[in-house]
Amino acid sequence: MSRFWSPVIQTLTPYVPGEQPQMERLVKLNTNESPYGPSPKALAAISQQNNEDLRLYPDPEGALLKKAIADLHGLDPKQVFLGNGSDEVLAHVFLGLLKQEKPVQFPDITYSFYPVYCKLFGISYEAIPLGPQFEVQVGDFKTPNGGVIFPNPNAPTGRAIPRTDIEALLRKNQDSVVVIDEAYVDYGTESCIPLLCGPNCPENLLVVHTLSKSRALAGLRVGFAVGHPSLIEGLERVKNSFNSYPLGRLAQAGAIAAIQDQAHLETTTAKVIDTRERLVSELASLGFETLPSSANFIFTRHPKHAGGKLYQALRDRGIIVRHFKSPRIEEFLRITIGTDEQSNELVAALKEILAGT
């Protein structure tokens, strides 16, 4: 600790991302990255922009990327906000929309960056317990509040709720913003973006997306939010008071091409879904209990084996998964869905571990 730290910094407990180990042979199933590469069209677009024009600043508004996103979803470009990954988008959301007099509400088991943002920006919050099967229960989010935010599917559980539940939450919660974080929506969940189309676009719904998961561009860092133009205007005010050039030329070019290549998205997500269902079945045959998942990961436990010990035993074999030492979920492992070959290695390792205990 430095004596020059501000009082805010002294109280922070930063978010801890999934480790990125440098191991010679590794089956990496811990950070929910896509097991398949980005769209070839995205790679080509990035290559084409890798020229002397990099000496020039990029378009600060990202107009072409906003148009590509708007065209895909039937929106107006004024309904689109861009950021350097969805984490930056979320940071602007917490500061620009959720810093209110009343506490923001989110599930007690969810994306662990949410409370970090609250502490960073001095936002009070209430953690709403998940249901007995780790499901988000929208009826438990009470008004008044300073806003509601949760991922759908939720993380790290992978459980999703139908769009009708979120519509009910919007009707009940008309005096504050409802933010739906759809980082994993392409793996089998109804998106809320259609609610934003047309003249009846709700003023208090914001939907956040990332290109790091299903679009396989985690290394490019592109995220976006869509919502009513008045919400987007507020986020733009925050962005332009913080960093008016969040997305570089390469990021914008690659993101546009990836957004426009729906065929690649559909092919790769279908592969992940097929592998997920097969893996869940194989784990069940080994005695694992897995929550229903609509994401590119599963949340699973074995009733006879401690989650921490299984995590370490897999790590000793060069297979990295995620383990959270938090109440209610300390016996679970979060396992990213990889290729079929990676899943086979995982199952073989678990058979070996279980047979030796």
SULNORTA-V519718 format. One record per helix or strand. SS is the DSSP state (2 for helix, 1 for strand). FROM is the first residue (numbers start at 0). LEN is the number of residues. If there is no record, write none. Layout:
ss = (SS/SS)
from = (FROM/FROM)
len = (LEN/LEN)
//
This chain:
ss = (2/1/2/2/2/2/1/2/1/2/1/2/1/2/1/2/2/1/1/2/2/2/1/1/1/2/1/1/1/2)
from = (6/26/39/51/62/76/79/84/103/112/124/137/147/162/177/184/192/204/222/228/248/261/287/296/304/306/318/321/332/339)
len = (5/2/10/4/11/3/4/12/4/9/4/3/4/10/4/3/4/6/5/11/12/24/3/6/1/10/2/2/4/16)
//
